[in-house]
């Protein structure tokens, strides 16, 4: 089998047309900032991060995005290193199998916060659900995901609800600042900037899903009136929804089998929640075209799913055991084909990631001075744990080619506990 011919027939391109992608990203980012949304929402976070992060000042931090709620007190030393104290993990209210009302939900949050409520005057809350952020850094919950059963909270202001519940519970008045995980990832890089002078910051997540945030000049944010044009703010791009990357026939096949066809098509090309499904679509297409042995083809066509981990592990080592591929009788030709098919899928993903991150860096207009590079804080297990095609190194090489070739200086960093650290920064500078 000639892998290149198979992918060509299915309009699947291993090499990314970077120039076209960058142009389309920039066009859609501009449109979204003007309020003419194509596929990028370009959500203002109402955070101006030019203010320095104070050292030796505690802030209460919450982090919620799944079934757990994390609570801690964080302060930064003079080098920018976060110090995490009084850390506790609790069940996220509404995830214990019992539906909660409005008062019950916020009272439970106040109960979790109460042990540390006298340690600081502000709360930074990384709240990773569909939320509309207001200019006062409160957040209106649009709808729950991840099996949270608290319907009365939908449409309500999260920060206000917490502050009122705390005041009612013990009379303490705290200011609450709401942000999402991608914005928090960007702000976590700001803490690293306390000991390194960066010209701008990017927050990029590649895990189960994907998203990116960057800093935009207020004068370019046409959909928000009254902003001071000499300032800037963080923009949550919602890049997983980008529809400007060409879909192959195989992408369309995989997308049609998801619960939300046509939604998040870019995310479905690069993120951990979908790469296994894309790999399965590739294997089944190749099986239908007769590119595997008879027994292997028959097995693949019976599969209903494939985890990203199993797909990645097998492509990285076609003789690995302990995965779904153990179910299939494979000869060496089959293994070689799977490896070549998978490498193409992961190579394309790396190219798309490099273009995505580069688009945000270029949009920021920063990084022209080698002394003050752009800080790119990257979070997410898919980015760091994907083994195939030396994925992380391939992305970084792509960044060097795209940005370095345009005279833009940057550094990629990783901050432990980025959502909590970023929430702490928001609580201190907002």
JOPE-V560880 format. One record per pair of residues at least 4 apart in sequence whose ideal C-beta (glycine too) atoms are under 8 Angstrom apart, sorted by the first residue. I is the first residue (numbers start at 1). J is the second residue. Records with the same first field share a line. If there is no record, write none. Layout:
BEGIN
I = J + J
END
This chain:
BEGIN
1 = 5 + 6 + 286 + 291 + 337
2 = 6
3 = 7 + 337 + 340 + 341 + 344
4 = 8 + 14
5 = 9
6 = 10 + 285 + 286 + 289 + 291 + 341
7 = 12 + 13 + 14 + 248 + 344
8 = 12
10 = 248 + 249 + 250 + 285
11 = 246 + 248 + 249
12 = 248 + 249 + 250 + 251 + 282 + 344 + 348
13 = 17 + 246 + 248 + 348
14 = 344 + 347 + 348
15 = 348 + 351
16 = 21 + 348 + 351 + 352 + 354 + 355
17 = 21 + 246
18 = 22 + 351 + 354 + 355 + 358 + 398 + 402
19 = 23
20 = 24
21 = 25 + 244 + 245 + 352 + 355 + 359
22 = 26 + 355 + 358 + 359 + 362 + 402
23 = 27
24 = 28 + 244
25 = 29 + 40 + 242 + 244 + 355 + 356 + 359 + 363
26 = 30 + 359 + 362 + 363
27 = 31
28 = 32 + 38 + 39 + 40 + 242 + 244
29 = 33 + 40 + 42 + 237 + 359 + 363
30 = 34 + 220
31 = 36 + 37 + 38 + 40
32 = 36 + 37 + 38 + 40 + 41 + 42 + 237
33 = 42 + 216 + 220 + 221 + 222 + 223 + 235
34 = 222 + 223
35 = 222 + 223
37 = 41 + 42
38 = 243
39 = 241 + 242 + 243 + 244
40 = 237 + 238 + 239 + 241 + 242
41 = 236 + 237 + 238 + 241
42 = 223 + 235 + 236 + 237 + 238
43 = 132 + 133 + 235 + 236 + 237 + 238
44 = 133 + 221 + 224 + 233 + 234 + 235 + 236
45 = 133 + 179 + 180 + 183 + 213 + 233 + 234 + 235 + 236
46 = 133 + 134 + 135 + 136 + 137 + 233
47 = 137 + 179 + 183 + 187 + 233 + 234 + 426 + 429 + 430
48 = 231 + 232 + 233
49 = 186 + 187 + 190 + 201 + 215 + 234 + 425 + 429
50 = 231 + 232
51 = 429
52 = 194 + 429
53 = 76 + 80 + 190 + 191 + 194 + 425 + 428 + 429
54 = 76 + 428 + 429
55 = 75 + 76 + 77 + 78 + 80 + 194
56 = 75 + 76 + 77 + 78
57 = 75 + 76 + 120 + 428
58 = 73 + 74 + 75 + 85 + 119 + 120
59 = 73 + 74 + 75 + 120 + 122 + 123 + 124 + 424 + 427 + 428
60 = 71 + 72 + 73 + 113 + 116 + 117 + 119 + 120 + 122 + 123 + 124 + 174 + 427
61 = 70 + 71 + 72 + 73 + 74 + 123 + 124 + 125 + 126 + 420 + 423 + 424 + 427
62 = 69 + 70 + 71 + 109 + 113 + 123 + 124 + 125 + 126 + 127 + 423
63 = 69 + 70 + 125 + 126 + 419 + 420 + 423
64 = 68 + 69 + 70 + 92 + 125 + 126 + 127 + 128 + 129
65 = 126 + 127 + 128 + 129 + 146 + 181 + 419
66 = 92 + 128 + 146
67 = 91 + 92 + 95 + 146 + 147
68 = 89 + 90 + 91 + 92
69 = 89 + 90 + 91 + 92 + 93 + 109 + 112
70 = 87 + 88 + 89 + 90 + 420
71 = 86 + 87 + 88 + 89 + 90 + 112 + 113 + 116
72 = 84 + 85 + 86 + 87 + 88 + 116 + 420
73 = 84 + 85 + 86 + 116 + 119 + 120
74 = 82 + 83 + 84 + 85 + 420 + 421 + 424
75 = 82 + 83 + 85 + 424
76 = 80 + 81 + 82 + 83 + 191 + 194 + 424 + 428
77 = 81 + 83
78 = 194
79 = 194 + 195
80 = 191 + 192 + 193 + 194 + 195
81 = 191
82 = 191 + 417 + 420 + 421 + 424
84 = 417 + 420
86 = 115 + 116 + 119
88 = 112 + 115
90 = 112
91 = 95 + 96
92 = 148
93 = 100 + 104 + 105 + 108 + 109 + 148 + 150
94 = 99 + 100 + 105 + 144 + 148 + 149 + 150 + 153
95 = 146 + 147 + 148 + 149
97 = 149
98 = 149
99 = 149 + 150 + 151
100 = 104 + 105 + 108 + 149 + 150 + 152 + 153
101 = 105 + 150 + 152
102 = 106 + 150 + 152 + 153 + 156 + 161
103 = 107 + 165
104 = 108
105 = 109 + 150 + 152 + 153 + 161
106 = 110 + 153 + 161 + 162 + 164 + 165
107 = 111 + 165 + 168 + 169
108 = 112
109 = 113 + 161 + 162 + 165
110 = 114 + 162 + 165 + 166 + 168 + 169
111 = 169
113 = 117 + 123 + 162 + 166 + 174
114 = 166 + 169 + 170
116 = 120
117 = 166 + 170 + 172 + 174
118 = 172
120 = 174 + 427
121 = 174 + 175
122 = 174 + 175 + 176 + 177 + 427 + 428
123 = 159 + 162 + 174 + 175 + 176 + 177 + 427
124 = 177 + 179 + 422 + 423 + 424 + 425 + 426 + 427 + 428 + 430
125 = 139 + 158 + 159 + 162 + 176 + 177 + 178 + 179 + 423
126 = 179 + 180 + 181 + 184 + 419 + 420 + 422 + 423
127 = 131 + 139 + 158 + 178 + 179 + 180
128 = 180 + 181 + 419
129 = 141 + 142 + 143 + 144 + 145 + 146 + 148
130 = 141 + 142 + 143 + 145
131 = 139 + 140 + 141 + 142 + 158 + 178 + 180
132 = 139 + 140 + 142
133 = 137 + 138 + 139 + 178 + 179 + 180 + 236
134 = 138 + 139 + 140 + 157
137 = 159 + 177 + 178 + 179 + 426 + 430
138 = 157 + 158 + 159 + 160 + 176 + 178
139 = 157 + 158 + 159 + 178 + 179
140 = 155 + 156 + 157 + 158
141 = 153 + 154 + 155 + 156 + 158
142 = 154 + 155
143 = 154
144 = 148 + 149 + 150 + 151 + 153 + 154
150 = 154
152 = 156
153 = 158 + 161
156 = 160 + 161
157 = 161
158 = 162 + 176 + 178
159 = 163 + 176 + 177 + 178
160 = 164 + 176
161 = 165
162 = 166 + 174 + 176
163 = 167 + 173 + 174 + 175 + 176
164 = 168
165 = 169
166 = 170 + 172 + 173 + 174
167 = 171 + 172 + 173
177 = 423 + 426 + 427 + 430
179 = 183 + 184 + 187 + 422 + 423 + 426
180 = 184 + 236
181 = 185 + 205 + 211 + 379 + 419 + 422
182 = 186 + 203 + 204 + 205 + 211 + 212 + 213 + 236 + 237
183 = 187 + 203 + 213 + 234 + 236 + 422 + 426
184 = 188 + 203 + 418 + 419 + 420 + 421 + 422 + 423 + 426
185 = 189 + 203 + 204 + 205 + 213 + 377 + 378 + 379 + 415 + 418 + 419 + 422
186 = 190 + 201 + 202 + 203 + 213 + 214 + 215 + 234 + 377 + 422
187 = 191 + 201 + 203 + 234 + 421 + 422 + 423 + 425 + 426
188 = 192 + 203 + 377 + 379 + 415 + 418 + 419 + 421 + 422 + 425
189 = 193 + 198 + 201 + 202 + 203 + 375 + 376 + 377 + 413 + 415
190 = 194 + 201 + 375 + 422 + 425 + 429
191 = 415 + 421 + 424 + 425
192 = 196 + 375 + 377 + 413 + 415
193 = 197 + 198 + 201 + 375
196 = 375 + 411
197 = 371 + 372
198 = 372 + 373 + 374 + 375 + 411
199 = 366 + 367 + 368 + 369 + 372 + 373 + 374
200 = 214 + 215 + 361 + 364 + 365 + 366 + 367 + 374 + 375
201 = 214 + 215 + 374 + 375 + 376 + 377
202 = 212 + 213 + 214 + 357 + 360 + 361 + 364 + 374 + 375 + 376 + 377
203 = 212 + 213 + 214 + 377 + 379 + 418 + 422
204 = 210 + 211 + 212 + 213 + 356 + 357 + 360 + 376 + 377 + 378 + 379 + 380 + 383
205 = 209 + 210 + 211 + 212 + 378 + 379 + 380
206 = 210 + 270 + 271 + 272 + 353 + 378 + 379 + 380 + 382 + 383
207 = 271 + 272 + 379 + 380 + 381 + 382 + 383
208 = 271 + 272 + 273 + 382
209 = 240 + 264 + 267 + 271 + 273
210 = 239 + 240 + 266 + 267 + 270 + 271 + 356 + 380 + 382
211 = 236 + 237 + 238 + 239 + 240
212 = 237 + 239 + 356 + 357 + 360
213 = 234 + 235 + 236 + 237 + 360
214 = 234 + 235 + 237 + 360 + 361 + 363 + 364
215 = 232 + 233 + 234 + 235 + 364 + 366
216 = 220 + 221 + 232 + 233 + 234 + 235 + 363 + 364
217 = 221 + 229 + 232 + 365
218 = 224 + 227 + 228 + 229 + 230 + 231 + 232 + 233
219 = 227 + 229
221 = 227 + 233 + 235
227 = 231 + 233
237 = 360
239 = 266 + 356 + 360
240 = 264 + 266 + 267 + 271
241 = 263 + 264 + 265 + 266 + 267
242 = 265 + 266 + 356
243 = 265 + 266
244 = 266
245 = 265 + 266 + 269 + 352
247 = 251 + 252 + 255 + 265 + 269
248 = 252
249 = 253 + 285
250 = 254 + 278 + 281 + 282 + 285
251 = 255 + 265 + 268 + 269 + 278 + 281
252 = 256
253 = 257 + 281 + 285
254 = 258 + 268 + 274 + 277 + 278 + 280 + 281
255 = 261 + 262 + 265 + 268
256 = 261
257 = 277 + 281
258 = 268 + 274 + 277
260 = 264
264 = 268
265 = 269
266 = 270 + 352 + 356
267 = 271 + 273 + 274
268 = 274 + 277 + 278
269 = 274 + 278 + 348 + 349 + 352
270 = 274 + 275 + 349 + 352 + 353 + 356 + 382
271 = 275 + 382
272 = 308 + 380 + 381 + 382 + 386
273 = 308
274 = 278 + 308
275 = 279 + 308 + 311 + 312 + 345 + 346 + 349 + 382
276 = 280 + 305 + 306 + 307 + 308 + 309 + 310 + 311
277 = 281 + 305 + 306
278 = 282 + 345
279 = 283 + 306 + 308 + 311 + 315 + 341 + 342 + 345
280 = 284 + 300 + 303 + 305 + 306 + 311
281 = 285
282 = 286 + 341 + 342 + 345
283 = 287 + 292 + 300 + 303 + 306 + 338 + 341
284 = 288 + 300 + 301 + 303
285 = 289
286 = 291 + 292 + 337 + 341
287 = 291 + 292 + 296 + 297 + 298 + 300 + 301
288 = 297 + 301
290 = 297
291 = 297 + 337
292 = 296 + 297 + 300 + 334 + 337
293 = 297 + 329 + 330 + 331 + 333 + 334
294 = 298
295 = 299 + 328 + 329
296 = 300 + 328 + 329 + 330 + 331 + 334
297 = 301
298 = 302
299 = 303 + 327 + 328 + 329
300 = 328
303 = 324
306 = 310 + 311 + 324
307 = 311 + 324
308 = 312 + 382
309 = 313 + 323
310 = 314 + 323 + 324 + 325
311 = 315 + 342
312 = 316 + 342 + 346 + 386 + 387 + 388
313 = 317 + 320 + 323 + 387
314 = 318 + 320 + 323 + 325 + 338 + 339 + 342
315 = 338 + 339 + 342 + 343 + 345 + 346 + 387 + 388 + 389
316 = 320 + 387 + 388
317 = 387
318 = 335 + 336 + 338 + 339
319 = 335
320 = 325
321 = 326
322 = 326
325 = 330 + 338
328 = 334
330 = 334 + 335 + 338
331 = 335
332 = 336
333 = 337
334 = 338
335 = 339
336 = 340
337 = 341
338 = 342
339 = 343
340 = 344
341 = 345
342 = 346 + 388
343 = 347 + 388 + 389
344 = 348
345 = 349
346 = 350 + 386 + 388 + 389 + 391
347 = 351 + 389 + 394
348 = 352
349 = 353 + 391
350 = 354 + 389 + 391 + 394 + 395 + 398
351 = 355 + 394 + 398
352 = 356
353 = 357 + 383 + 395 + 398
354 = 358 + 394 + 395 + 397 + 398 + 399 + 401 + 402
355 = 359 + 398 + 402
356 = 360
357 = 361 + 376 + 378 + 395 + 399
358 = 362 + 398 + 399 + 402 + 403
359 = 363
360 = 364
361 = 366 + 367 + 374 + 376 + 403 + 408 + 410
362 = 403 + 406 + 408
364 = 374
366 = 372 + 374 + 408
367 = 372 + 373 + 374 + 403 + 408 + 409 + 410
368 = 407 + 408 + 409
369 = 373 + 409
370 = 409
372 = 409
373 = 409 + 410 + 411
374 = 408 + 409 + 410 + 411
375 = 410 + 411 + 413
376 = 399 + 410 + 411 + 412 + 413
377 = 412 + 413 + 414 + 415 + 418
378 = 383 + 384 + 412 + 413 + 414
379 = 383 + 414 + 415 + 418 + 419
380 = 384
381 = 385
382 = 386
383 = 391 + 392 + 395
384 = 392 + 414
386 = 391 + 392
387 = 391
389 = 394
390 = 394
391 = 395
392 = 396
393 = 397
394 = 398
395 = 399
396 = 400 + 412
397 = 401
398 = 402
399 = 403 + 404 + 410 + 412
400 = 404
401 = 405
402 = 406
403 = 408 + 409 + 410
404 = 408
414 = 418
415 = 421 + 422
416 = 421
417 = 421
418 = 422
419 = 423
420 = 424
421 = 425
422 = 426
423 = 427
424 = 428
425 = 429
426 = 430
END
